[in-house]
C-alpha cells in the first residue's frame, strides 16, 4: 500500500499547478533582481516564481546571484564598476530578460539618516541617494535597450514595537544599534521619510517610460491588520483589509506578524516569506501581470456581455463553470478585438482568476472551449441559446497556472485552430465548459481591471507579399465579412483586372475569374484569407473571414 499512497500524494501535489492535455511550456527567464537584502530575500524565498505561477505566468522565471542581490548593500555599492560590469554581463548572458526589479536605497537611509537632521540635511541625503539611483537606472537602460525597470520600494519597518517589547533588554536586539544610530525615530517620523521618497520615485516613473514604481508602503497593514492592540503608542487595533492603500496608516508600523521571525528574535525591517509574497503579489497586480503579457492584451467586456449559461437555460452575470448540483454552467466571455492591427496571430491565451469554489474544482481537469467571430446568438449579450450554439470552432486548450486557492489564475492557451477567428472586424466571444464536472468554480468578473479576464495575443509575421493590408482604404469594400460564401466587392466604379486569394502564410490558393464584382468562397475551409484586388487604378489587399 505504500507506493500507491505515495503516488496519490504526488498527484494531489501536482494537480493545483496545471499542465493538461499533453501540454508543455518552455521556461523563460524574464526578470532580473538587483539590489539589497529585500532583493536577496525575494530571490532566496523563490517569491517571483511562486507569485508568477499564482498569476498564470508559470512559464516566466527570475534570475539573480550573490553579486546582483546582496544583504546590506547601498546605492554606493552599485555604482562600483565591478558590480555594474556584472549587471552588463548577466543581461548579455540572459537575452530574454527585459524586466529588472530594483530594490535599493533603504540601507542608505537606515545607515545614514538621523531623526535630528534638519529638513535640508534630510533633503541632501535623499537627493544623493536619488542621484545614484538614477545613475544605476541609466546604466541598466544603456546595457539593455528597451528594458523596463521597477523600483520596488519598501513597506513600513517596525523598530518601536519589536524592540520595545524586549524591555528592559532592548539593547540585545540585533537591530537596536541601527535604531539607536537614527536617534530612535518613532513610527511616524520614519514612515514619513519612506512616503516622501515615494513621491520622488512617483515623479521619476511618471517622466521616464522605462521606469515604474508601485507605491506600497502600507500593504502589510492592509493584508495583516493590527489584530491585537499595539503595545507601544499609538496603541489600538485595525482589521485586515481596512488600511487604505497604498500608504496605509503612517502612524503605525507594519504588523509584527509580517516581520521575519528568526525564533530567537524578530526582524524590524525584513518580511516573512509570506510577507514578501504579499508584497510581490501587489506588485504583480499593479505591474507585472500586464507587463508580462505578449504583444497585446484585451480585457473582457464585462456587463451583459460576460457571464454564464446553463443547460437548463439559466443566464447568470457571474462567471461560473461546472455543476451547481442541478445545472451545468459554461462561462461566456466577450472581447472587443476591433483595435487589433491587421496582422496574423501566432498565439493566444485567456487568463481567469478564481473567486470561489464549491465542490471539486472543474478547472482541475480538461476543459473545452468554443470560439465565434462575432456573437454566439442574435446579440453580443449573454443569452440562454449560447449554451448550444456551435460557434466557429471547438477544441481543448492547454491549461497552466494555479487552481489551488481563490485569487489564483489559470492560463488557457488556445489551440491554433481557433486563431483565425480572432479578428479586428468584430468582437470575439468564447464559451468555456467542463464536461462531467462535480463542482462549481466562479471566476472574477471585469469590474476591477486588475483582476478582469484577459485575452493575451502574440502576433505572427505578416504574410509574405501581403504586408500592405488595406483596412483603411475605402475605395474598395467587401461584404459580408465574415462570410459563409459569396463576397460582394464595391469598387466605386473601378474596373477589376485581377483577383488573387491567399492563405495566412502568403500562399496563393485561387485566382477567380473576373465575371462580376463578387467571389464565391463557399468551397473554402473556415479561416482567414487575404484577397488582393487589382484595378486599373490601384492594388488593394483585404482580409476576409470565411465562417
Rosetta blueprint (number, residue, H / E / L):
1 X L
2 X H
3 X H
4 X H
5 X H
6 X H
7 X H
8 X H
9 X H
10 X H
11 X H
12 X H
13 X H
14 X H
15 X H
16 X L
17 X E
18 X E
19 X E
20 X L
21 X L
22 X L
23 X L
24 X L
25 X L
26 X L
27 X L
28 X E
29 X E
30 X E
31 X E
32 X E
33 X E
34 X E
35 X E
36 X L
37 X H
38 X H
39 X H
40 X H
41 X H
42 X H
43 X H
44 X H
45 X L
46 X L
47 X H
48 X H
49 X H
50 X H
51 X H
52 X H
53 X H
54 X H
55 X L
56 X L
57 X L
58 X L
59 X L
60 X E
61 X E
62 X E
63 X E
64 X L
65 X L
66 X L
67 X L
68 X L
69 X E
70 X L
71 X L
72 X L
73 X L
74 X L
75 X H
76 X H
77 X H
78 X H
79 X H
80 X L
81 X H
82 X H
83 X H
84 X H
85 X H
86 X H
87 X H
88 X H
89 X H
90 X H
91 X H
92 X H
93 X H
94 X L
95 X L
96 X L
97 X L
98 X L
99 X E
100 X E
101 X E
102 X E
103 X E
104 X L
105 X L
106 X H
107 X H
108 X H
109 X H
110 X H
111 X L
112 X L
113 X L
114 X L
115 X L
116 X L
117 X L
118 X L
119 X H
120 X H
121 X H
122 X H
123 X H
124 X H
125 X H
126 X H
127 X H
128 X H
129 X H
130 X H
131 X H
132 X H
133 X H
134 X H
135 X H
136 X H
137 X H
138 X H
139 X H
140 X H
141 X H
142 X H
143 X H
144 X L
145 X L
146 X L
147 X L
148 X E
149 X E
150 X E
151 X E
152 X L
153 X L
154 X L
155 X L
156 X L
157 X L
158 X L
159 X H
160 X H
161 X H
162 X H
163 X H
164 X H
165 X L
166 X L
167 X L
168 X L
169 X L
170 X H
171 X H
172 X H
173 X L
174 X L
175 X L
176 X H
177 X H
178 X H
179 X H
180 X H
181 X H
182 X L
183 X L
184 X L
185 X L
186 X L
187 X H
188 X H
189 X H
190 X H
191 X H
192 X H
193 X H
194 X H
195 X H
196 X H
197 X H
198 X H
199 X H
200 X H
201 X H
202 X H
203 X H
204 X H
205 X H
206 X H
207 X H
208 X L
209 X L
210 X L
211 X E
212 X E
213 X E
214 X L
215 X L
216 X L
217 X L
218 X L
219 X H
220 X H
221 X H
222 X H
223 X H
224 X H
225 X L
226 X E
227 X L
228 X L
229 X L
230 X L
231 X L
232 X L
233 X L
234 X L
235 X L
236 X L
237 X L
238 X E
239 X L
240 X L
241 X L
242 X L
243 X L
244 X L
245 X L
246 X L
247 X L
248 X L
249 X L
250 X L
251 X L
252 X L
253 X L
254 X L
255 X L
256 X H
257 X H
258 X H
259 X E
260 X E
261 X E
262 X L
263 X L
264 X L
265 X L
266 X E
267 X E
268 X E
269 X E
270 X E
271 X E
272 X L
273 X H
274 X H
275 X H
276 X H
277 X H
278 X H
279 X H
280 X H
281 X H
282 X H
283 X H
284 X H
285 X H
286 X H
287 X H
288 X H
289 X H
290 X H
291 X H
292 X L
293 X L
294 X L
295 X L
296 X E
297 X E
298 X E
299 X E
300 X L
301 X L
302 X L
303 X H
304 X H
305 X H
306 X L
307 X E
308 X E
309 X E
310 X E
311 X L
312 X L
313 X L
314 X L
315 X E
316 X E
317 X L
318 X L
319 X E
320 X E
321 X E
322 X E
323 X E
324 X L
325 X L
326 X L
327 X L
328 X E
329 X E
330 X E
331 X E
332 X E
333 X E
334 X E
335 X E
336 X L
337 X L
338 X L
339 X L
340 X L
341 X L
342 X L
343 X L
344 X L
345 X E
346 X E
347 X E
348 X E
349 X E
350 X E
351 X E
352 X E
353 X E
354 X E
355 X E
356 X E
357 X E
358 X E
359 X L
360 X L
361 X L
362 X H
363 X H
364 X H
365 X L
366 X L
367 X L
368 X E
369 X E
370 X E
371 X E
372 X E
373 X E
374 X L
375 X L
376 X L
377 X L
378 X L
379 X L
380 X L
381 X L
382 X L
383 X L
384 X H
385 X H
386 X H
387 X H
388 X H
389 X L
390 X L
391 X L
392 X L
393 X E
394 X E
395 X E
396 X L
397 X L
398 X E
399 X E
400 X E
401 X E
402 X E
403 X L
404 X L
405 X L
406 X L
407 X L
408 X L
409 X E
410 X E
411 X E
412 X E
413 X E
414 X L
415 X L
416 X H
417 X H
418 X H
419 X H
420 X L
421 X L
422 X L
423 X L
424 X L
425 X L
426 X L
427 X L
428 X E
429 X E
430 X E
431 X E
432 X E
433 X E
434 X L
435 X L
436 X L
437 X L
438 X L
439 X L
440 X E
441 X E
442 X E
443 X E
444 X L
445 X L
446 X L
447 X L
448 X L
449 X L
450 X L
451 X L
452 X L
453 X L
454 X E
455 X E
456 X E
457 X E
458 X E
459 X E
460 X L
461 X L
462 X L
463 X L
464 X L
465 X L
466 X L
467 X L
468 X L
469 X E
470 X L
471 X L
472 X L
473 X L
474 X L
475 X L
476 X L
477 X E
478 X E
479 X E
480 X L
481 X L
482 X L
483 X E
484 X L
485 X L
486 X E
487 X E
488 X E
489 X E
490 X E
491 X L
492 X L
493 X L
494 X L
495 X L
496 X E
497 X E
498 X E
499 X E
500 X E
501 X E
502 X E
503 X L
504 X L
505 X L
506 X L
507 X L
508 X E
509 X E
510 X E
511 X L
512 X L
513 X L
514 X L
515 X L
516 X L
517 X L
518 X E
519 X E
520 X E
521 X L
522 X L
523 X L
524 X L
525 X L
526 X L
527 X E
528 X E
529 X E
530 X E
531 X E
532 X E
533 X E
534 X E
535 X E
536 X L
537 X L
538 X L
539 X E
540 X E
541 X E
542 X E
543 X E
544 X E
545 X E
546 X E
547 X L
